Amino acid sequence: MKFDPKKLNALAVRLHGDQIGVINRLAGDRQIFAFEQSYIDDPQRPTLSLSFKGRTGGLVTALRPVPRRVPPFFSNLLPEGHLREYLAKLADVNPEREFFLLAVLGADLPGALVIEPLGGDLKEDDAHRDSDDADRHDDRPREAVLRFSLAGVQLKFSAVMEASGGLTVPAGGMGGSWIVKLPSARFAAVPENEFAMLELARRTGIVVPDNRLVEMSEIKGLPEEARAPGSKAFAVQRFDRTAGGATVHMEDFAQVFGQYPNDKYHFRSYANIASVLWAEAGEDAVAEFVRRLVFSVVIGNADMHLKNWSLLYPDQRNPVLSPGYDFVATLPYIPNDTLALNFGGSRSLSEITPDQMRRFADTARIPATPLWKIAVETAERAAAAWKGLEQADLLPKDLRASIDKQILRVAATVK
């Protein structure tokens, strides 16, 4: 007997292999998340998200249903934009029906979460039907969807690095320890841009994951429609997976603040992120955050929104700032763009000032004294490293010239 998607009313939420809660679908197309009592009662429970931490440090359990979508923490696990539309089409699911999208994509999520239909797996053809369209069928294997399930906008795939150095997209979608980010159809040399900027960040003193450029021909298992002959993709090692393949839980700051992905540019500032880091991860994490924020201004990266900053939980309970990621010089593509969030009362990418840094520190309620020194050192190191960065030779001349101009301009203001 085949499973009727209309009867899919509950998704099990598993963290580090244990069921900690359930997402229930209610009447009126509302969804609500509830923790398991065993998780609530466990004094050593692993952290799901700081968004569920109350003012006194306890677990927030009085959660409200949300219409149509799933609650914000879970919505942020899903891909956005074109990638969501692409995956939803593969799965024959309405891209706005997040409950059913989670049911299909929940096997390969960021962090240590697995989300699956409560009480057993969906049959293949059931996983591809929207509840509003239960009479439609799609014989496409479920794995074709599962393997392309990572959050974000740019088309990206979970992959396994082979001994030969090539990449393979795993057929089952699980176990991938690398992310492959494909070239942009809109902007030139984005993989080369990110490759160069991550190396520049590393030489500036910022912790970044292992990464490399790969020929598209080296990637096995990509769908034909995703291939671009002769071009390169950017591969970055997942920091939510250990060398042995174990999962490390993580969350981004849209999840921390309980905001939906479409609000990743709104309502919060960089000072809000710094304030959380000061309280939860300590002074060193704040210093590293400021270093990355200054670096982003120096290279002209206007896209460091809430989802491009993340926390890891290596001991399952206490957060640390994740390695830096998604460093791309965006100004060459969108001239006159501004920072994704407010930075000390400014969104300017043309300068950083001592007054701006003081306002940032005051808003975050953190000591201002060491911050300007961090800014000066970061700008100086980035400018010096850029001069000898061989990866810059991979960039088109106009792109390289634009980045060069931006780095020199901002570095001149931070003294």
BAVO-68272 format. One record per residue (C-alpha): x, y, z; residue number from 1; residue in one letter. Coordinates in steps of 0.1 Angstrom, whole numbers, plus 5000, padded with zeros to 4 digits. Layout:
BEGIN
node c1 X	c2 Y	c3 Z	resi NUM	resn A
...
This chain:
BEGIN
node c1 5000	c2 5000	c3 5000	resi 1	resn M
node c1 5015	c2 5033	c3 4990	resi 2	resn K
node c1 5019	c2 5062	c3 5014	resi 3	resn F
node c1 4995	c2 5091	c3 5008	resi 4	resn D
node c1 5013	c2 5124	c3 5012	resi 5	resn P
node c1 4981	c2 5140	c3 5024	resi 6	resn K
node c1 4986	c2 5119	c3 5055	resi 7	resn K
node c1 5021	c2 5131	c3 5062	resi 8	resn L
node c1 5016	c2 5151	c3 5094	resi 9	resn N
node c1 5048	c2 5147	c3 5114	resi 10	resn A
node c1 5085	c2 5149	c3 5108	resi 11	resn L
node c1 5110	c2 5135	c3 5133	resi 12	resn A
node c1 5139	c2 5158	c3 5142	resi 13	resn V
node c1 5170	c2 5139	c3 5151	resi 14	resn R
node c1 5201	c2 5155	c3 5166	resi 15	resn L
node c1 5233	c2 5134	c3 5169	resi 16	resn H
node c1 5212	c2 5104	c3 5161	resi 17	resn G
node c1 5186	c2 5109	c3 5188	resi 18	resn D
node c1 5150	c2 5121	c3 5183	resi 19	resn Q
node c1 5147	c2 5154	c3 5201	resi 20	resn I
node c1 5114	c2 5167	c3 5187	resi 21	resn G
node c1 5087	c2 5166	c3 5161	resi 22	resn V
node c1 5075	c2 5191	c3 5135	resi 23	resn I
node c1 5037	c2 5186	c3 5133	resi 24	resn N
node c1 5015	c2 5197	c3 5105	resi 25	resn R
node c1 4983	c2 5211	c3 5118	resi 26	resn L
node c1 4949	c2 5220	c3 5103	resi 27	resn A
node c1 4949	c2 5252	c3 5082	resi 28	resn G
node c1 4984	c2 5245	c3 5068	resi 29	resn D
node c1 5002	c2 5255	c3 5100	resi 30	resn R
node c1 5033	c2 5238	c3 5114	resi 31	resn Q
node c1 5046	c2 5236	c3 5150	resi 32	resn I
node c1 5077	c2 5222	c3 5165	resi 33	resn F
node c1 5077	c2 5205	c3 5199	resi 34	resn A
node c1 5106	c2 5191	c3 5219	resi 35	resn F
node c1 5105	c2 5155	c3 5232	resi 36	resn E
node c1 5101	c2 5154	c3 5270	resi 37	resn Q
node c1 5133	c2 5133	c3 5273	resi 38	resn S
node c1 5152	c2 5161	c3 5256	resi 39	resn Y
node c1 5137	c2 5187	c3 5279	resi 40	resn I
node c1 5145	c2 5167	c3 5310	resi 41	resn D
node c1 5181	c2 5160	c3 5300	resi 42	resn D
node c1 5205	c2 5184	c3 5319	resi 43	resn P
node c1 5233	c2 5175	c3 5295	resi 44	resn Q
node c1 5212	c2 5178	c3 5263	resi 45	resn R
node c1 5231	c2 5188	c3 5232	resi 46	resn P
node c1 5223	c2 5223	c3 5219	resi 47	resn T
node c1 5199	c2 5226	c3 5190	resi 48	resn L
node c1 5200	c2 5264	c3 5187	resi 49	resn S
node c1 5206	c2 5295	c3 5208	resi 50	resn L
node c1 5172	c2 5306	c3 5195	resi 51	resn S
node c1 5156	c2 5281	c3 5220	resi 52	resn F
node c1 5176	c2 5295	c3 5249	resi 53	resn K
node c1 5156	c2 5316	c3 5274	resi 54	resn G
node c1 5167	c2 5347	c3 5291	resi 55	resn R
node c1 5176	c2 5327	c3 5323	resi 56	resn T
node c1 5194	c2 5300	c3 5303	resi 57	resn G
node c1 5167	c2 5274	c3 5302	resi 58	resn G
node c1 5151	c2 5258	c3 5272	resi 59	resn L
node c1 5122	c2 5276	c3 5256	resi 60	resn V
node c1 5094	c2 5251	c3 5251	resi 61	resn T
node c1 5063	c2 5273	c3 5246	resi 62	resn A
node c1 5065	c2 5274	c3 5208	resi 63	resn L
node c1 5038	c2 5287	c3 5185	resi 64	resn R
node c1 5026	c2 5273	c3 5152	resi 65	resn P
node c1 5035	c2 5292	c3 5120	resi 66	resn V
node c1 5014	c2 5294	c3 5088	resi 67	resn P
node c1 5024	c2 5276	c3 5056	resi 68	resn R
node c1 5062	c2 5276	c3 5063	resi 69	resn R
node c1 5081	c2 5256	c3 5089	resi 70	resn V
node c1 5095	c2 5275	c3 5120	resi 71	resn P
node c1 5125	c2 5297	c3 5112	resi 72	resn P
node c1 5152	c2 5275	c3 5125	resi 73	resn F
node c1 5142	c2 5247	c3 5102	resi 74	resn F
node c1 5134	c2 5270	c3 5073	resi 75	resn S
node c1 5170	c2 5280	c3 5073	resi 76	resn N
node c1 5181	c2 5245	c3 5067	resi 77	resn L
node c1 5166	c2 5246	c3 5033	resi 78	resn L
node c1 5180	c2 5260	c3 5001	resi 79	resn P
node c1 5169	c2 5294	c3 4988	resi 80	resn E
node c1 5161	c2 5310	c3 4954	resi 81	resn G
node c1 5170	c2 5292	c3 4922	resi 82	resn H
node c1 5185	c2 5262	c3 4941	resi 83	resn L
node c1 5152	c2 5257	c3 4960	resi 84	resn R
node c1 5132	c2 5259	c3 4928	resi 85	resn E
node c1 5155	c2 5235	c3 4911	resi 86	resn Y
node c1 5153	c2 5209	c3 4939	resi 87	resn L
node c1 5116	c2 5214	c3 4943	resi 88	resn A
node c1 5111	c2 5207	c3 4906	resi 89	resn K
node c1 5132	c2 5175	c3 4909	resi 90	resn L
node c1 5111	c2 5164	c3 4938	resi 91	resn A
node c1 5078	c2 5175	c3 4923	resi 92	resn D
node c1 5071	c2 5196	c3 4954	resi 93	resn V
node c1 5058	c2 5231	c3 4956	resi 94	resn N
node c1 5089	c2 5252	c3 4966	resi 95	resn P
node c1 5068	c2 5271	c3 4992	resi 96	resn E
node c1 5057	c2 5239	c3 5010	resi 97	resn R
node c1 5086	c2 5237	c3 5033	resi 98	resn E
node c1 5072	c2 5208	c3 5054	resi 99	resn F
node c1 5073	c2 5185	c3 5024	resi 100	resn F
node c1 5106	c2 5199	c3 5011	resi 101	resn L
node c1 5122	c2 5190	c3 5045	resi 102	resn L
node c1 5107	c2 5155	c3 5042	resi 103	resn A
node c1 5126	c2 5151	c3 5009	resi 104	resn V
node c1 5158	c2 5169	c3 5018	resi 105	resn L
node c1 5162	c2 5161	c3 5054	resi 106	resn G
node c1 5189	c2 5133	c3 5051	resi 107	resn A
node c1 5218	c2 5157	c3 5042	resi 108	resn D
node c1 5213	c2 5189	c3 5062	resi 109	resn L
node c1 5239	c2 5213	c3 5076	resi 110	resn P
node c1 5251	c2 5203	c3 5110	resi 111	resn G
node c1 5242	c2 5171	c3 5130	resi 112	resn A
node c1 5205	c2 5171	c3 5121	resi 113	resn L
node c1 5184	c2 5145	c3 5102	resi 114	resn V
node c1 5148	c2 5152	c3 5096	resi 115	resn I
node c1 5125	c2 5124	c3 5083	resi 116	resn E
node c1 5089	c2 5113	c3 5082	resi 117	resn P
node c1 5079	c2 5101	c3 5116	resi 118	resn L
node c1 5075	c2 5064	c3 5119	resi 119	resn G
node c1 5093	c2 5054	c3 5087	resi 120	resn G
node c1 5106	c2 5065	c3 5053	resi 121	resn D
node c1 5084	c2 5078	c3 5025	resi 122	resn L
node c1 5083	c2 5056	c3 4995	resi 123	resn K
node c1 5101	c2 5071	c3 4965	resi 124	resn E
node c1 5072	c2 5082	c3 4945	resi 125	resn D
node c1 5055	c2 5097	c3 4976	resi 126	resn D
node c1 5085	c2 5119	c3 4984	resi 127	resn A
node c1 5081	c2 5137	c3 4951	resi 128	resn H
node c1 5045	c2 5147	c3 4954	resi 129	resn R
node c1 5030	c2 5178	c3 4969	resi 130	resn D
node c1 5000	c2 5173	c3 4992	resi 131	resn S
node c1 4981	c2 5196	c3 4969	resi 132	resn D
node c1 4989	c2 5175	c3 4939	resi 133	resn D
node c1 4987	c2 5139	c3 4952	resi 134	resn A
node c1 4976	c2 5125	c3 4919	resi 135	resn D
node c1 5008	c2 5134	c3 4901	resi 136	resn R
node c1 5036	c2 5109	c3 4900	resi 137	resn H
node c1 5074	c2 5111	c3 4893	resi 138	resn D
node c1 5095	c2 5080	c3 4889	resi 139	resn D
node c1 5127	c2 5100	c3 4894	resi 140	resn R
node c1 5147	c2 5083	c3 4922	resi 141	resn P
node c1 5146	c2 5100	c3 4956	resi 142	resn R
node c1 5184	c2 5101	c3 4957	resi 143	resn E
node c1 5184	c2 5125	c3 4927	resi 144	resn A
node c1 5170	c2 5151	c3 4951	resi 145	resn V
node c1 5187	c2 5141	c3 4983	resi 146	resn L
node c1 5222	c2 5146	c3 4970	resi 147	resn R
node c1 5216	c2 5183	c3 4962	resi 148	resn F
node c1 5202	c2 5194	c3 4995	resi 149	resn S
node c1 5225	c2 5220	c3 5011	resi 150	resn L
node c1 5212	c2 5253	c3 5022	resi 151	resn A
node c1 5221	c2 5285	c3 5003	resi 152	resn G
node c1 5214	c2 5302	c3 4970	resi 153	resn V
node c1 5243	c2 5294	c3 4947	resi 154	resn Q
node c1 5240	c2 5260	c3 4931	resi 155	resn L
node c1 5260	c2 5237	c3 4954	resi 156	resn K
node c1 5263	c2 5200	c3 4959	resi 157	resn F
node c1 5275	c2 5177	c3 4987	resi 158	resn S
node c1 5305	c2 5157	c3 4974	resi 159	resn A
node c1 5331	c2 5132	c3 4984	resi 160	resn V
node c1 5368	c2 5138	c3 4977	resi 161	resn M
node c1 5384	c2 5108	c3 4960	resi 162	resn E
node c1 5419	c2 5095	c3 4966	resi 163	resn A
node c1 5428	c2 5107	c3 4931	resi 164	resn S
node c1 5418	c2 5143	c3 4940	resi 165	resn G
node c1 5387	c2 5143	c3 4920	resi 166	resn G
node c1 5352	c2 5148	c3 4934	resi 167	resn L
node c1 5322	c2 5125	c3 4933	resi 168	resn T
node c1 5286	c2 5136	c3 4942	resi 169	resn V
node c1 5274	c2 5107	c3 4963	resi 170	resn P
node c1 5245	c2 5088	c3 4948	resi 171	resn A
node c1 5226	c2 5087	c3 4982	resi 172	resn G
node c1 5233	c2 5123	c3 4991	resi 173	resn G
node c1 5248	c2 5114	c3 5025	resi 174	resn M
node c1 5284	c2 5113	c3 5037	resi 175	resn G
node c1 5297	c2 5141	c3 5015	resi 176	resn G
node c1 5325	c2 5160	c3 5033	resi 177	resn S
node c1 5330	c2 5187	c3 5006	resi 178	resn W
node c1 5307	c2 5212	c3 4990	resi 179	resn I
node c1 5310	c2 5219	c3 4953	resi 180	resn V
node c1 5299	c2 5254	c3 4942	resi 181	resn K
node c1 5292	c2 5257	c3 4905	resi 182	resn L
node c1 5301	c2 5287	c3 4883	resi 183	resn P
node c1 5275	c2 5315	c3 4881	resi 184	resn S
node c1 5257	c2 5321	c3 4849	resi 185	resn A
node c1 5254	c2 5358	c3 4858	resi 186	resn R
node c1 5288	c2 5368	c3 4871	resi 187	resn F
node c1 5322	c2 5359	c3 4858	resi 188	resn A
node c1 5348	c2 5339	c3 4876	resi 189	resn A
node c1 5330	c2 5335	c3 4910	resi 190	resn V
node c1 5347	c2 5302	c3 4918	resi 191	resn P
node c1 5381	c2 5318	c3 4911	resi 192	resn E
node c1 5371	c2 5349	c3 4931	resi 193	resn N
node c1 5362	c2 5329	c3 4962	resi 194	resn E
node c1 5393	c2 5307	c3 4958	resi 195	resn F
node c1 5415	c2 5338	c3 4958	resi 196	resn A
node c1 5397	c2 5356	c3 4986	resi 197	resn M
node c1 5398	c2 5326	c3 5009	resi 198	resn L
node c1 5435	c2 5323	c3 5004	resi 199	resn E
node c1 5439	c2 5360	c3 5010	resi 200	resn L
node c1 5419	c2 5356	c3 5042	resi 201	resn A
node c1 5441	c2 5327	c3 5053	resi 202	resn R
node c1 5472	c2 5349	c3 5048	resi 203	resn R
node c1 5455	c2 5377	c3 5067	resi 204	resn T
node c1 5453	c2 5354	c3 5097	resi 205	resn G
node c1 5417	c2 5342	c3 5093	resi 206	resn I
node c1 5408	c2 5305	c3 5098	resi 207	resn V
node c1 5392	c2 5291	c3 5066	resi 208	resn V
node c1 5384	c2 5256	c3 5056	resi 209	resn P
node c1 5404	c2 5236	c3 5030	resi 210	resn D
node c1 5394	c2 5245	c3 4995	resi 211	resn N
node c1 5404	c2 5241	c3 4959	resi 212	resn R
node c1 5394	c2 5249	c3 4923	resi 213	resn L
node c1 5383	c2 5218	c3 4903	resi 214	resn V
node c1 5377	c2 5213	c3 4866	resi 215	resn E
node c1 5340	c2 5205	c3 4860	resi 216	resn M
node c1 5353	c2 5173	c3 4842	resi 217	resn S
node c1 5367	c2 5161	c3 4876	resi 218	resn E
node c1 5333	c2 5161	c3 4892	resi 219	resn I
node c1 5314	c2 5128	c3 4888	resi 220	resn K
node c1 5277	c2 5126	c3 4894	resi 221	resn G
node c1 5266	c2 5161	c3 4885	resi 222	resn L
node c1 5234	c2 5163	c3 4865	resi 223	resn P
node c1 5240	c2 5173	c3 4829	resi 224	resn E
node c1 5220	c2 5205	c3 4832	resi 225	resn E
node c1 5244	c2 5217	c3 4859	resi 226	resn A
node c1 5275	c2 5212	c3 4838	resi 227	resn R
node c1 5294	c2 5240	c3 4822	resi 228	resn A
node c1 5321	c2 5225	c3 4799	resi 229	resn P
node c1 5356	c2 5241	c3 4802	resi 230	resn G
node c1 5348	c2 5260	c3 4834	resi 231	resn S
node c1 5359	c2 5255	c3 4870	resi 232	resn K
node c1 5340	c2 5249	c3 4902	resi 233	resn A
node c1 5349	c2 5258	c3 4938	resi 234	resn F
node c1 5352	c2 5230	c3 4963	resi 235	resn A
node c1 5354	c2 5237	c3 5000	resi 236	resn V
node c1 5357	c2 5211	c3 5028	resi 237	resn Q
node c1 5326	c2 5210	c3 5051	resi 238	resn R
node c1 5335	c2 5221	c3 5086	resi 239	resn F
node c1 5304	c2 5204	c3 5100	resi 240	resn D
node c1 5320	c2 5171	c3 5092	resi 241	resn R
node c1 5350	c2 5156	c3 5108	resi 242	resn T
node c1 5379	c2 5138	c3 5090	resi 243	resn A
node c1 5362	c2 5105	c3 5100	resi 244	resn G
node c1 5329	c2 5116	c3 5086	resi 245	resn G
node c1 5311	c2 5123	c3 5119	resi 246	resn A
node c1 5287	c2 5153	c3 5120	resi 247	resn T
node c1 5294	c2 5185	c3 5140	resi 248	resn V
node c1 5263	c2 5205	c3 5148	resi 249	resn H
node c1 5261	c2 5241	c3 5135	resi 250	resn M
node c1 5237	c2 5270	c3 5131	resi 251	resn E
node c1 5239	c2 5303	c3 5113	resi 252	resn D
node c1 5229	c2 5336	c3 5127	resi 253	resn F
node c1 5196	c2 5337	c3 5110	resi 254	resn A
node c1 5188	c2 5306	c3 5130	resi 255	resn Q
node c1 5203	c2 5321	c3 5162	resi 256	resn V
node c1 5180	c2 5352	c3 5159	resi 257	resn F
node c1 5150	c2 5332	c3 5148	resi 258	resn G
node c1 5146	c2 5350	c3 5115	resi 259	resn Q
node c1 5135	c2 5335	c3 5082	resi 260	resn Y
node c1 5161	c2 5334	c3 5053	resi 261	resn P
node c1 5144	c2 5362	c3 5034	resi 262	resn N
node c1 5151	c2 5385	c3 5064	resi 263	resn D
node c1 5189	c2 5377	c3 5065	resi 264	resn K
node c1 5196	c2 5414	c3 5055	resi 265	resn Y
node c1 5172	c2 5429	c3 5080	resi 266	resn H
node c1 5164	c2 5436	c3 5116	resi 267	resn F
node c1 5199	c2 5428	c3 5130	resi 268	resn R
node c1 5233	c2 5444	c3 5128	resi 269	resn S
node c1 5269	c2 5432	c3 5131	resi 270	resn Y
node c1 5269	c2 5445	c3 5166	resi 271	resn A
node c1 5241	c2 5421	c3 5174	resi 272	resn N
node c1 5262	c2 5392	c3 5162	resi 273	resn I
node c1 5292	c2 5404	c3 5182	resi 274	resn A
node c1 5270	c2 5407	c3 5214	resi 275	resn S
node c1 5260	c2 5370	c3 5211	resi 276	resn V
node c1 5296	c2 5359	c3 5205	resi 277	resn L
node c1 5308	c2 5379	c3 5235	resi 278	resn W
node c1 5282	c2 5362	c3 5257	resi 279	resn A
node c1 5283	c2 5327	c3 5243	resi 280	resn E
node c1 5318	c2 5322	c3 5228	resi 281	resn A
node c1 5340	c2 5347	c3 5245	resi 282	resn G
node c1 5365	c2 5375	c3 5237	resi 283	resn E
node c1 5386	c2 5356	c3 5212	resi 284	resn D
node c1 5356	c2 5348	c3 5191	resi 285	resn A
node c1 5347	c2 5385	c3 5190	resi 286	resn V
node c1 5382	c2 5394	c3 5179	resi 287	resn A
node c1 5380	c2 5369	c3 5151	resi 288	resn E
node c1 5346	c2 5382	c3 5141	resi 289	resn F
node c1 5359	c2 5418	c3 5139	resi 290	resn V
node c1 5389	c2 5406	c3 5119	resi 291	resn R
node c1 5366	c2 5389	c3 5093	resi 292	resn R
node c1 5342	c2 5419	c3 5092	resi 293	resn L
node c1 5371	c2 5443	c3 5085	resi 294	resn V
node c1 5385	c2 5419	c3 5059	resi 295	resn F
node c1 5351	c2 5418	c3 5042	resi 296	resn S
node c1 5350	c2 5456	c3 5039	resi 297	resn V
node c1 5386	c2 5456	c3 5026	resi 298	resn V
node c1 5379	c2 5432	c3 4998	resi 299	resn I
node c1 5345	c2 5447	c3 4990	resi 300	resn G
node c1 5323	c2 5418	c3 5001	resi 301	resn N
node c1 5288	c2 5432	c3 5004	resi 302	resn A
node c1 5271	c2 5399	c3 5010	resi 303	resn D
node c1 5280	c2 5390	c3 5046	resi 304	resn M
node c1 5245	c2 5386	c3 5058	resi 305	resn H
node c1 5232	c2 5366	c3 5088	resi 306	resn L
node c1 5235	c2 5333	c3 5071	resi 307	resn K
node c1 5272	c2 5339	c3 5063	resi 308	resn N
node c1 5282	c2 5337	c3 5099	resi 309	resn W
node c1 5279	c2 5304	c3 5118	resi 310	resn S
node c1 5285	c2 5287	c3 5151	resi 311	resn L
node c1 5298	c2 5252	c3 5156	resi 312	resn L
node c1 5291	c2 5229	c3 5186	resi 313	resn Y
node c1 5322	c2 5206	c3 5186	resi 314	resn P
node c1 5314	c2 5194	c3 5222	resi 315	resn D
node c1 5276	c2 5193	c3 5213	resi 316	resn Q
node c1 5268	c2 5220	c3 5239	resi 317	resn R
node c1 5290	c2 5251	c3 5237	resi 318	resn N
node c1 5293	c2 5273	c3 5206	resi 319	resn P
node c1 5325	c2 5284	c3 5188	resi 320	resn V
node c1 5327	c2 5306	c3 5158	resi 321	resn L
node c1 5330	c2 5285	c3 5126	resi 322	resn S
node c1 5358	c2 5289	c3 5101	resi 323	resn P
node c1 5352	c2 5318	c3 5077	resi 324	resn G
node c1 5333	c2 5311	c3 5045	resi 325	resn Y
node c1 5317	c2 5328	c3 5015	resi 326	resn D
node c1 5344	c2 5355	c3 5012	resi 327	resn F
node c1 5337	c2 5369	c3 4977	resi 328	resn V
node c1 5346	c2 5403	c3 4964	resi 329	resn A
node c1 5312	c2 5414	c3 4952	resi 330	resn T
node c1 5318	c2 5451	c3 4944	resi 331	resn L
node c1 5332	c2 5443	c3 4909	resi 332	resn P
node c1 5299	c2 5427	c3 4901	resi 333	resn Y
node c1 5276	c2 5452	c3 4918	resi 334	resn I
node c1 5294	c2 5486	c3 4919	resi 335	resn P
node c1 5283	c2 5510	c3 4946	resi 336	resn N
node c1 5268	c2 5482	c3 4967	resi 337	resn D
node c1 5268	c2 5485	c3 5005	resi 338	resn T
node c1 5274	c2 5462	c3 5034	resi 339	resn L
node c1 5247	c2 5435	c3 5041	resi 340	resn A
node c1 5242	c2 5447	c3 5076	resi 341	resn L
node c1 5248	c2 5479	c3 5097	resi 342	resn N
node c1 5284	c2 5483	c3 5110	resi 343	resn F
node c1 5287	c2 5510	c3 5136	resi 344	resn G
node c1 5260	c2 5532	c3 5120	resi 345	resn G
node c1 5274	c2 5527	c3 5085	resi 346	resn S
node c1 5270	c2 5503	c3 5056	resi 347	resn R
node c1 5298	c2 5519	c3 5036	resi 348	resn S
node c1 5324	c2 5498	c3 5018	resi 349	resn L
node c1 5347	c2 5527	c3 5011	resi 350	resn S
node c1 5362	c2 5532	c3 5046	resi 351	resn E
node c1 5363	c2 5522	c3 5082	resi 352	resn I
node c1 5367	c2 5549	c3 5109	resi 353	resn T
node c1 5375	c2 5549	c3 5146	resi 354	resn P
node c1 5342	c2 5565	c3 5154	resi 355	resn D
node c1 5324	c2 5538	c3 5135	resi 356	resn Q
node c1 5342	c2 5511	c3 5155	resi 357	resn M
node c1 5334	c2 5528	c3 5188	resi 358	resn R
node c1 5297	c2 5529	c3 5179	resi 359	resn R
node c1 5299	c2 5493	c3 5169	resi 360	resn F
node c1 5314	c2 5484	c3 5203	resi 361	resn A
node c1 5289	c2 5505	c3 5222	resi 362	resn D
node c1 5260	c2 5489	c3 5205	resi 363	resn T
node c1 5274	c2 5454	c3 5211	resi 364	resn A
node c1 5283	c2 5463	c3 5247	resi 365	resn R
node c1 5318	c2 5451	c3 5243	resi 366	resn I
node c1 5352	c2 5467	c3 5251	resi 367	resn P
node c1 5362	c2 5491	c3 5222	resi 368	resn A
node c1 5399	c2 5494	c3 5231	resi 369	resn T
node c1 5413	c2 5464	c3 5212	resi 370	resn P
node c1 5391	c2 5467	c3 5182	resi 371	resn L
node c1 5408	c2 5494	c3 5162	resi 372	resn W
node c1 5441	c2 5477	c3 5166	resi 373	resn K
node c1 5426	c2 5445	c3 5151	resi 374	resn I
node c1 5412	c2 5466	c3 5122	resi 375	resn A
node c1 5445	c2 5482	c3 5114	resi 376	resn V
node c1 5464	c2 5449	c3 5116	resi 377	resn E
node c1 5438	c2 5432	c3 5094	resi 378	resn T
node c1 5438	c2 5459	c3 5067	resi 379	resn A
node c1 5476	c2 5460	c3 5066	resi 380	resn E
node c1 5480	c2 5423	c3 5064	resi 381	resn R
node c1 5454	c2 5419	c3 5037	resi 382	resn A
node c1 5469	c2 5447	c3 5016	resi 383	resn A
node c1 5504	c2 5432	c3 5020	resi 384	resn A
node c1 5493	c2 5397	c3 5012	resi 385	resn A
node c1 5473	c2 5408	c3 4981	resi 386	resn W
node c1 5505	c2 5422	c3 4965	resi 387	resn K
node c1 5520	c2 5387	c3 4963	resi 388	resn G
node c1 5489	c2 5366	c3 4960	resi 389	resn L
node c1 5495	c2 5342	c3 4930	resi 390	resn E
node c1 5458	c2 5331	c3 4931	resi 391	resn Q
node c1 5449	c2 5366	c3 4919	resi 392	resn A
node c1 5464	c2 5357	c3 4885	resi 393	resn D
node c1 5434	c2 5334	c3 4880	resi 394	resn L
node c1 5411	c2 5364	c3 4879	resi 395	resn L
node c1 5401	c2 5383	c3 4847	resi 396	resn P
node c1 5421	c2 5415	c3 4845	resi 397	resn K
node c1 5391	c2 5439	c3 4851	resi 398	resn D
node c1 5380	c2 5419	c3 4881	resi 399	resn L
node c1 5415	c2 5419	c3 4896	resi 400	resn R
node c1 5420	c2 5456	c3 4890	resi 401	resn A
node c1 5387	c2 5463	c3 4907	resi 402	resn S
node c1 5396	c2 5443	c3 4938	resi 403	resn I
node c1 5431	c2 5459	c3 4938	resi 404	resn D
node c1 5415	c2 5494	c3 4938	resi 405	resn K
node c1 5391	c2 5484	c3 4967	resi 406	resn Q
node c1 5418	c2 5469	c3 4989	resi 407	resn I
node c1 5441	c2 5499	c3 4985	resi 408	resn L
node c1 5413	c2 5524	c3 4990	resi 409	resn R
node c1 5400	c2 5509	c3 5023	resi 410	resn V
node c1 5435	c2 5500	c3 5037	resi 411	resn A
node c1 5444	c2 5537	c3 5033	resi 412	resn A
node c1 5415	c2 5547	c3 5056	resi 413	resn T
node c1 5424	c2 5522	c3 5084	resi 414	resn V
node c1 5456	c2 5536	c3 5100	resi 415	resn K
